[in-house]
């Protein structure tokens, strides 16, 4: 298994190791992929919400209640799926999950 950050391997002490460069590339690709997914979903959700609101089909309180319920029950699953194995290994997913749930439980508060 690859190590990140680099450890005591002599190759690591000579500047950039191949493992470090590979990890950097994996992280960059993962972040770009996640940003692309997020952007696509934001655009689709914005379009959907705008259309529903224009047709007066949205009950904001019901939507907020549904967001809180889904956040409490499914945030960890979605977060792990979206991060992927490589990032789950190096990120404190439990803390990030709790931060997201807390944020989504209070939609009117600025974070």
N, CA, C and O atoms as a GROMACS GRO file, in nm:
protein
  444
    1UNK      N    1   0.084  -0.118   0.000
    1UNK     CA    2   0.000   0.000   0.000
    1UNK      C    3   0.088   0.124   0.000
    1UNK      O    4   0.193   0.127   0.064
    2UNK      N    5   0.046   0.225  -0.071
    2UNK     CA    6   0.120   0.350  -0.077
    2UNK      C    7   0.109   0.424   0.056
    2UNK      O    8   0.010   0.412   0.128
    3UNK      N    9   0.213   0.501   0.085
    3UNK     CA   10   0.211   0.580   0.209
    3UNK      C   11   0.194   0.726   0.176
    3UNK      O   12   0.250   0.776   0.078
    4UNK      N   13   0.117   0.793   0.255
    4UNK     CA   14   0.106   0.938   0.244
    4UNK      C   15   0.085   0.992   0.382
    4UNK      O   16  -0.001   0.941   0.453
    5UNK      N   17   0.157   1.092   0.424
    5UNK     CA   18   0.270   1.150   0.354
    5UNK      C   19   0.389   1.055   0.355
    5UNK      O   20   0.388   0.954   0.425
    6UNK      N   21   0.493   1.088   0.277
    6UNK     CA   22   0.609   1.000   0.270
    6UNK      C   23   0.670   0.975   0.406
    6UNK      O   24   0.662   1.059   0.496
    7UNK      N   25   0.731   0.859   0.421
    7UNK     CA   26   0.788   0.822   0.550
    7UNK      C   27   0.938   0.816   0.548
    7UNK      O   28   1.003   0.907   0.497
    8UNK      N   29   0.995   0.710   0.604
    8UNK     CA   30   1.140   0.698   0.621
    8UNK      C   31   1.210   0.632   0.503
    8UNK      O   32   1.330   0.608   0.510
    9UNK      N   33   1.140   0.603   0.398
    9UNK     CA   34   1.202   0.542   0.281
    9UNK      C   35   1.308   0.637   0.226
    9UNK      O   36   1.282   0.756   0.210
   10UNK      N   37   1.428   0.586   0.196
   10UNK     CA   38   1.535   0.673   0.144
   10UNK      C   39   1.493   0.751   0.020
   10UNK      O   40   1.537   0.864   0.000
   11UNK      N   41   1.407   0.692  -0.063
   11UNK     CA   42   1.361   0.764  -0.183
   11UNK      C   43   1.283   0.889  -0.145
   11UNK      O   44   1.284   0.988  -0.217
   12UNK      N   45   1.215   0.883  -0.030
   12UNK     CA   46   1.136   0.997   0.015
   12UNK      C   47   1.225   1.112   0.061
   12UNK      O   48   1.184   1.228   0.056
   13UNK      N   49   1.346   1.081   0.104
   13UNK     CA   50   1.435   1.182   0.157
   13UNK      C   51   1.506   1.261   0.047
   13UNK      O   52   1.568   1.363   0.076
   14UNK      N   53   1.498   1.216  -0.076
   14UNK     CA   54   1.565   1.282  -0.188
   14UNK      C   55   1.472   1.380  -0.258
   14UNK      O   56   1.486   1.400  -0.379
   15UNK      N   57   1.383   1.439  -0.191
   15UNK     CA   58   1.289   1.531  -0.255
   15UNK      C   59   1.158   1.461  -0.278
   15UNK      O   60   1.100   1.406  -0.185
   16UNK      N   61   1.111   1.464  -0.400
   16UNK     CA   62   0.982   1.405  -0.433
   16UNK      C   63   0.999   1.260  -0.474
   16UNK      O   64   1.074   1.229  -0.567
   17UNK      N   65   0.931   1.171  -0.406
   17UNK     CA   66   0.932   1.031  -0.446
   17UNK      C   67   0.823   1.007  -0.548
   17UNK      O   68   0.734   1.090  -0.568
   18UNK      N   69   0.832   0.893  -0.614
   18UNK     CA   70   0.728   0.858  -0.709
   18UNK      C   71   0.595   0.840  -0.638
   18UNK      O   72   0.490   0.879  -0.691
   19UNK      N   73   0.597   0.783  -0.519
   19UNK     CA   74   0.473   0.764  -0.444
   19UNK      C   75   0.408   0.898  -0.413
   19UNK      O   76   0.287   0.914  -0.426
   20UNK      N   77   0.488   0.995  -0.372
   20UNK     CA   78   0.434   1.127  -0.339
   20UNK      C   79   0.372   1.191  -0.463
   20UNK      O   80   0.264   1.250  -0.455
   21UNK      N   81   0.440   1.180  -0.576
   21UNK     CA   82   0.387   1.235  -0.700
   21UNK      C   83   0.258   1.164  -0.741
   21UNK      O   84   0.164   1.228  -0.788
   22UNK      N   85   0.254   1.033  -0.723
   22UNK     CA   86   0.133   0.956  -0.755
   22UNK      C   87   0.018   0.997  -0.664
   22UNK      O   88  -0.095   1.014  -0.711
   23UNK      N   89   0.046   1.014  -0.536
   23UNK     CA   90  -0.057   1.056  -0.442
   23UNK      C   91  -0.108   1.195  -0.478
   23UNK      O   92  -0.228   1.221  -0.473
   24UNK      N   93  -0.018   1.284  -0.514
   24UNK     CA   94  -0.058   1.419  -0.554
   24UNK      C   95  -0.150   1.413  -0.674
   24UNK      O   96  -0.251   1.484  -0.680
   25UNK      N   97  -0.115   1.329  -0.770
   25UNK     CA   98  -0.198   1.315  -0.889
   25UNK      C   99  -0.334   1.255  -0.854
   25UNK      O  100  -0.436   1.302  -0.904
   26UNK      N  101  -0.336   1.153  -0.770
   26UNK     CA  102  -0.462   1.090  -0.729
   26UNK      C  103  -0.551   1.192  -0.658
   26UNK      O  104  -0.670   1.201  -0.685
   27UNK      N  105  -0.492   1.269  -0.568
   27UNK     CA  106  -0.570   1.369  -0.495
   27UNK      C  107  -0.623   1.477  -0.588
   27UNK      O  108  -0.739   1.517  -0.578
   28UNK      N  109  -0.539   1.523  -0.679
   28UNK     CA  110  -0.583   1.627  -0.772
   28UNK      C  111  -0.697   1.577  -0.860
   28UNK      O  112  -0.796   1.648  -0.882
   29UNK      N  113  -0.684   1.454  -0.912
   29UNK     CA  114  -0.791   1.399  -0.994
   29UNK      C  115  -0.918   1.379  -0.913
   29UNK      O  116  -1.028   1.406  -0.962
   30UNK      N  117  -0.904   1.331  -0.790
   30UNK     CA  118  -1.021   1.309  -0.704
   30UNK      C  119  -1.092   1.440  -0.674
   30UNK      O  120  -1.215   1.447  -0.680
   31UNK      N  121  -1.017   1.541  -0.643
   31UNK     CA  122  -1.076   1.672  -0.612
   31UNK      C  123  -1.144   1.730  -0.736
   31UNK      O  124  -1.254   1.784  -0.726
   32UNK      N  125  -1.079   1.721  -0.850
   32UNK     CA  126  -1.139   1.771  -0.974
   32UNK      C  127  -1.268   1.697  -1.007
   32UNK      O  128  -1.367   1.758  -1.048
   33UNK      N  129  -1.267   1.565  -0.989
   33UNK     CA  130  -1.386   1.484  -1.015
   33UNK      C  131  -1.499   1.522  -0.921
   33UNK      O  132  -1.614   1.537  -0.964
   34UNK      N  133  -1.467   1.538  -0.794
   34UNK     CA  134  -1.569   1.578  -0.696
   34UNK      C  135  -1.623   1.717  -0.725
   34UNK      O  136  -1.743   1.741  -0.713
   35UNK      N  137  -1.536   1.809  -0.763
   35UNK     CA  138  -1.580   1.944  -0.796
   35UNK      C  139  -1.673   1.943  -0.918
   35UNK      O  140  -1.772   2.015  -0.921
   36UNK      N  141  -1.640   1.861  -1.017
   36UNK     CA  142  -1.725   1.850  -1.135
   36UNK      C  143  -1.862   1.793  -1.099
   36UNK      O  144  -1.964   1.844  -1.144
   37UNK      N  145  -1.863   1.687  -1.019
   37UNK     CA  146  -1.990   1.628  -0.975
   37UNK      C  147  -2.073   1.729  -0.897
   37UNK      O  148  -2.193   1.742  -0.919
   38UNK      N  149  -2.009   1.800  -0.807
   38UNK     CA  150  -2.078   1.900  -0.726
   38UNK      C  151  -2.138   2.009  -0.814
   38UNK      O  152  -2.252   2.049  -0.794
   39UNK      N  153  -2.061   2.057  -0.910
   39UNK     CA  154  -2.108   2.164  -0.998
   39UNK      C  155  -2.228   2.118  -1.081
   39UNK      O  156  -2.327   2.191  -1.093
   40UNK      N  157  -2.221   1.999  -1.136
   40UNK     CA  158  -2.333   1.944  -1.214
   40UNK      C  159  -2.458   1.932  -1.127
   40UNK      O  160  -2.567   1.972  -1.168
   41UNK      N  161  -2.441   1.878  -1.008
   41UNK     CA  162  -2.556   1.862  -0.919
   41UNK      C  163  -2.612   1.996  -0.874
   41UNK      O  164  -2.734   2.010  -0.862
   42UNK      N  165  -2.527   2.094  -0.849
   42UNK     CA  166  -2.576   2.227  -0.811
   42UNK      C  167  -2.659   2.288  -0.923
   42UNK      O  168  -2.765   2.345  -0.898
   43UNK      N  169  -2.611   2.276  -1.045
   43UNK     CA  170  -2.684   2.331  -1.159
   43UNK      C  171  -2.820   2.263  -1.174
   43UNK      O  172  -2.922   2.329  -1.192
   44UNK      N  173  -2.821   2.130  -1.168
   44UNK     CA  174  -2.947   2.056  -1.181
   44UNK      C  175  -3.044   2.088  -1.068
   44UNK      O  176  -3.163   2.109  -1.092
   45UNK      N  177  -2.993   2.093  -0.946
   45UNK     CA  178  -3.080   2.124  -0.833
   45UNK      C  179  -3.133   2.266  -0.839
   45UNK      O  180  -3.249   2.292  -0.806
   46UNK      N  181  -3.047   2.360  -0.881
   46UNK     CA  182  -3.091   2.500  -0.896
   46UNK      C  183  -3.202   2.510  -0.999
   46UNK      O  184  -3.302   2.579  -0.977
   47UNK      N  185  -3.187   2.440  -1.112
   47UNK     CA  186  -3.289   2.441  -1.216
   47UNK      C  187  -3.420   2.380  -1.164
   47UNK      O  188  -3.528   2.436  -1.185
   48UNK      N  189  -3.409   2.266  -1.097
   48UNK     CA  190  -3.528   2.200  -1.042
   48UNK      C  191  -3.599   2.288  -0.940
   48UNK      O  192  -3.720   2.306  -0.947
   49UNK      N  193  -3.524   2.342  -0.846
   49UNK     CA  194  -3.584   2.427  -0.743
   49UNK      C  195  -3.647   2.552  -0.802
   49UNK      O  196  -3.754   2.594  -0.758
   50UNK      N  197  -3.581   2.612  -0.902
   50UNK     CA  198  -3.635   2.732  -0.965
   50UNK      C  199  -3.768   2.703  -1.034
   50UNK      O  200  -3.863   2.780  -1.022
   51UNK      N  201  -3.774   2.591  -1.106
   51UNK     CA  202  -3.898   2.554  -1.174
   51UNK      C  203  -4.010   2.521  -1.074
   51UNK      O  204  -4.124   2.564  -1.092
   52UNK      N  205  -3.978   2.446  -0.970
   52UNK     CA  206  -4.079   2.413  -0.870
   52UNK      C  207  -4.131   2.537  -0.800
   52UNK      O  208  -4.251   2.550  -0.776
   53UNK      N  209  -4.040   2.628  -0.767
   53UNK     CA  210  -4.080   2.752  -0.700
   53UNK      C  211  -4.163   2.839  -0.793
   53UNK      O  212  -4.262   2.899  -0.750
   54UNK      N  213  -4.126   2.847  -0.920
   54UNK     CA  214  -4.201   2.928  -1.016
   54UNK      C  215  -4.344   2.877  -1.033
   54UNK      O  216  -4.435   2.954  -1.062
   55UNK      N  217  -4.362   2.748  -1.014
   55UNK     CA  218  -4.496   2.688  -1.027
   55UNK      C  219  -4.566   2.678  -0.892
   55UNK      O  220  -4.674   2.618  -0.880
   56UNK      N  221  -4.506   2.736  -0.790
   56UNK     CA  222  -4.560   2.736  -0.654
   56UNK      C  223  -4.587   2.593  -0.605
   56UNK      O  224  -4.691   2.565  -0.546
   57UNK      N  225  -4.491   2.504  -0.631
   57UNK     CA  226  -4.505   2.364  -0.594
   57UNK      C  227  -4.414   2.323  -0.478
   57UNK      O  228  -4.404   2.205  -0.446
   58UNK      N  229  -4.349   2.420  -0.415
   58UNK     CA  230  -4.252   2.388  -0.312
   58UNK      C  231  -4.302   2.436  -0.176
   58UNK      O  232  -4.338   2.552  -0.158
   59UNK      N  233  -4.304   2.344  -0.082
   59UNK     CA  234  -4.331   2.378   0.058
   59UNK      C  235  -4.196   2.382   0.128
   59UNK      O  236  -4.140   2.277   0.161
   60UNK      N  237  -4.143   2.501   0.149
   60UNK     CA  238  -4.008   2.519   0.201
   60UNK      C  239  -3.989   2.446   0.334
   60UNK      O  240  -3.884   2.385   0.355
   61UNK      N  241  -4.086   2.450   0.422
   61UNK     CA  242  -4.073   2.381   0.551
   61UNK      C  243  -4.060   2.230   0.533
   61UNK      O  244  -3.982   2.166   0.603
   62UNK      N  245  -4.137   2.174   0.440
   62UNK     CA  246  -4.128   2.030   0.413
   62UNK      C  247  -3.992   1.994   0.353
   62UNK      O  248  -3.934   1.891   0.388
   63UNK      N  249  -3.944   2.077   0.264
   63UNK     CA  250  -3.813   2.052   0.204
   63UNK      C  251  -3.704   2.056   0.312
   63UNK      O  252  -3.617   1.970   0.316
   64UNK      N  253  -3.710   2.157   0.398
   64UNK     CA  254  -3.610   2.167   0.506
   64UNK      C  255  -3.617   2.047   0.601
   64UNK      O  256  -3.514   1.997   0.645
   65UNK      N  257  -3.737   2.001   0.631
   65UNK     CA  258  -3.753   1.883   0.718
   65UNK      C  259  -3.694   1.760   0.650
   65UNK      O  260  -3.630   1.677   0.716
   66UNK      N  261  -3.716   1.747   0.520
   66UNK     CA  262  -3.663   1.632   0.446
   66UNK      C  263  -3.510   1.638   0.441
   66UNK      O  264  -3.444   1.535   0.454
   67UNK      N  265  -3.455   1.758   0.422
   67UNK     CA  266  -3.309   1.774   0.422
   67UNK      C  267  -3.251   1.729   0.555
   67UNK      O  268  -3.151   1.657   0.559
   68UNK      N  269  -3.314   1.771   0.665
   68UNK     CA  270  -3.263   1.733   0.798
   68UNK      C  271  -3.271   1.582   0.818
   68UNK      O  272  -3.178   1.523   0.873
   69UNK      N  273  -3.378   1.519   0.774
   69UNK     CA  274  -3.393   1.374   0.790
   69UNK      C  275  -3.290   1.298   0.706
   69UNK      O  276  -3.226   1.205   0.755
   70UNK      N  277  -3.274   1.338   0.582
   70UNK     CA  278  -3.177   1.272   0.496
   70UNK      C  279  -3.036   1.295   0.549
   70UNK      O  280  -2.954   1.203   0.550
   71UNK      N  281  -3.007   1.416   0.592
   71UNK     CA  282  -2.874   1.447   0.646
   71UNK      C  283  -2.842   1.357   0.765
   71UNK      O  284  -2.732   1.302   0.773
   72UNK      N  285  -2.937   1.342   0.855
   72UNK     CA  286  -2.914   1.261   0.975
   72UNK      C  287  -2.890   1.114   0.941
   72UNK      O  288  -2.813   1.047   1.009
   73UNK      N  289  -2.956   1.066   0.838
   73UNK     CA  290  -2.952   0.922   0.807
   73UNK      C  291  -2.855   0.880   0.698
   73UNK      O  292  -2.812   0.765   0.695
   74UNK      N  293  -2.819   0.971   0.607
   74UNK     CA  294  -2.747   0.928   0.488
   74UNK      C  295  -2.619   1.004   0.457
   74UNK      O  296  -2.550   0.970   0.361
   75UNK      N  297  -2.586   1.106   0.534
   75UNK     CA  298  -2.467   1.187   0.503
   75UNK      C  299  -2.341   1.103   0.496
   75UNK      O  300  -2.262   1.117   0.403
   76UNK      N  301  -2.320   1.016   0.594
   76UNK     CA  302  -2.198   0.935   0.597
   76UNK      C  303  -2.185   0.846   0.475
   76UNK      O  304  -2.076   0.834   0.419
   77UNK      N  305  -2.293   0.786   0.433
   77UNK     CA  306  -2.291   0.699   0.315
   77UNK      C  307  -2.254   0.777   0.191
   77UNK      O  308  -2.165   0.737   0.115
   78UNK      N  309  -2.322   0.890   0.170
   78UNK     CA  310  -2.294   0.972   0.052
   78UNK      C  311  -2.151   1.026   0.055
   78UNK      O  312  -2.082   1.026  -0.047
   79UNK      N  313  -2.109   1.070   0.172
   79UNK     CA  314  -1.976   1.128   0.184
   79UNK      C  315  -1.869   1.025   0.149
   79UNK      O  316  -1.776   1.055   0.074
   80UNK      N  317  -1.880   0.906   0.202
   80UNK     CA  318  -1.782   0.801   0.173
   80UNK      C  319  -1.783   0.761   0.025
   80UNK      O  320  -1.677   0.740  -0.034
   81UNK      N  321  -1.902   0.752  -0.033
   81UNK     CA  322  -1.911   0.720  -0.176
   81UNK      C  323  -1.846   0.829  -0.260
   81UNK      O  324  -1.773   0.800  -0.356
   82UNK      N  325  -1.871   0.954  -0.225
   82UNK     CA  326  -1.819   1.065  -0.304
   82UNK      C  327  -1.670   1.089  -0.284
   82UNK      O  328  -1.601   1.132  -0.377
   83UNK      N  329  -1.620   1.062  -0.167
   83UNK     CA  330  -1.477   1.078  -0.143
   83UNK      C  331  -1.395   0.970  -0.212
   83UNK      O  332  -1.287   0.998  -0.264
   84UNK      N  333  -1.444   0.850  -0.212
   84UNK     CA  334  -1.369   0.739  -0.268
   84UNK      C  335  -1.270   0.684  -0.167
   84UNK      O  336  -1.239   0.749  -0.067
   85UNK      N  337  -1.221   0.565  -0.194
   85UNK     CA  338  -1.134   0.495  -0.100
   85UNK      C  339  -1.008   0.571  -0.064
   85UNK      O  340  -0.969   0.575   0.053
   86UNK      N  341  -0.944   0.633  -0.163
   86UNK     CA  342  -0.817   0.701  -0.139
   86UNK      C  343  -0.831   0.814  -0.038
   86UNK      O  344  -0.750   0.826   0.053
   87UNK      N  345  -0.934   0.896  -0.054
   87UNK     CA  346  -0.951   1.010   0.036
   87UNK      C  347  -1.009   0.969   0.172
   87UNK      O  348  -0.977   1.032   0.273
   88UNK      N  349  -1.092   0.866   0.175
   88UNK     CA  350  -1.148   0.820   0.302
   88UNK      C  351  -1.037   0.777   0.396
   88UNK      O  352  -1.049   0.790   0.518
   89UNK      N  353  -0.928   0.725   0.339
   89UNK     CA  354  -0.816   0.678   0.421
   89UNK      C  355  -0.740   0.791   0.488
   89UNK      O  356  -0.675   0.768   0.591
   90UNK      N  357  -0.745   0.911   0.434
   90UNK     CA  358  -0.662   1.019   0.488
   90UNK      C  359  -0.741   1.136   0.546
   90UNK      O  360  -0.682   1.231   0.596
   91UNK      N  361  -0.873   1.130   0.540
   91UNK     CA  362  -0.959   1.238   0.591
   91UNK      C  363  -1.034   1.188   0.714
   91UNK      O  364  -1.074   1.072   0.720
   92UNK      N  365  -1.052   1.276   0.810
   92UNK     CA  366  -1.133   1.244   0.928
   92UNK      C  367  -1.280   1.252   0.886
   92UNK      O  368  -1.347   1.353   0.907
   93UNK      N  369  -1.329   1.144   0.828
   93UNK     CA  370  -1.462   1.141   0.769
   93UNK      C  371  -1.571   1.159   0.875
   93UNK      O  372  -1.672   1.224   0.849
   94UNK      N  373  -1.551   1.102   0.993
   94UNK     CA  374  -1.653   1.112   1.097
   94UNK      C  375  -1.676   1.257   1.139
   94UNK      O  376  -1.790   1.300   1.157
   95UNK      N  377  -1.567   1.332   1.154
   95UNK     CA  378  -1.580   1.473   1.192
   95UNK      C  379  -1.645   1.553   1.080
   95UNK      O  380  -1.733   1.635   1.104
   96UNK      N  381  -1.602   1.529   0.956
   96UNK     CA  382  -1.661   1.598   0.842
   96UNK      C  383  -1.810   1.565   0.830
   96UNK      O  384  -1.892   1.652   0.804
   97UNK      N  385  -1.843   1.439   0.850
   97UNK     CA  386  -1.983   1.397   0.846
   97UNK      C  387  -2.064   1.472   0.950
   97UNK      O  388  -2.172   1.525   0.919
   98UNK      N  389  -2.015   1.479   1.072
   98UNK     CA  390  -2.088   1.548   1.179
   98UNK      C  391  -2.102   1.697   1.149
   98UNK      O  392  -2.207   1.756   1.175
   99UNK      N  393  -1.996   1.757   1.095
   99UNK     CA  394  -2.003   1.900   1.057
   99UNK      C  395  -2.111   1.923   0.951
   99UNK      O  396  -2.186   2.020   0.959
  100UNK      N  397  -2.119   1.834   0.853
  100UNK     CA  398  -2.220   1.847   0.749
  100UNK      C  399  -2.360   1.829   0.805
  100UNK      O  400  -2.451   1.905   0.771
  101UNK      N  401  -2.379   1.728   0.890
  101UNK     CA  402  -2.510   1.705   0.950
  101UNK      C  403  -2.550   1.827   1.033
  101UNK      O  404  -2.664   1.874   1.023
  102UNK      N  405  -2.458   1.878   1.114
  102UNK     CA  406  -2.488   1.995   1.196
  102UNK      C  407  -2.527   2.114   1.108
  102UNK      O  408  -2.624   2.184   1.137
  103UNK      N  409  -2.452   2.136   1.002
  103UNK     CA  410  -2.480   2.247   0.910
  103UNK      C  411  -2.619   2.231   0.847
  103UNK      O  412  -2.696   2.327   0.841
  104UNK      N  413  -2.651   2.111   0.803
  104UNK     CA  414  -2.779   2.088   0.737
  104UNK      C  415  -2.897   2.086   0.834
  104UNK      O  416  -3.012   2.103   0.792
  105UNK      N  417  -2.871   2.066   0.960
  105UNK     CA  418  -2.977   2.071   1.061
  105UNK      C  419  -3.022   2.214   1.088
  105UNK      O  420  -3.132   2.237   1.139
  106UNK      N  421  -2.937   2.310   1.055
  106UNK     CA  422  -2.966   2.452   1.079
  106UNK      C  423  -2.947   2.531   0.951
  106UNK      O  424  -2.849   2.605   0.938
  107UNK      N  425  -3.040   2.517   0.855
  107UNK     CA  426  -3.022   2.578   0.724
  107UNK      C  427  -3.019   2.730   0.725
  107UNK      O  428  -2.966   2.790   0.631
  108UNK      N  429  -3.073   2.793   0.828
  108UNK     CA  430  -3.077   2.939   0.831
  108UNK      C  431  -2.952   3.001   0.889
  108UNK      O  432  -2.932   3.122   0.877
  109UNK      N  433  -2.867   2.920   0.952
  109UNK     CA  434  -2.744   2.971   1.014
  109UNK      C  435  -2.633   2.974   0.912
  109UNK      O  436  -2.621   2.883   0.830
  110UNK      N  437  -2.550   3.077   0.917
  110UNK     CA  438  -2.433   3.086   0.831
  110UNK      C  439  -2.322   3.006   0.897
  110UNK      O  440  -2.309   3.010   1.020
  111UNK      N  441  -2.240   2.930   0.818
  111UNK     CA  442  -2.136   2.849   0.876
  111UNK      C  443  -2.000   2.901   0.857
  111UNK      O  444  -1.903   2.839   0.903
   0.00000   0.00000   0.00000
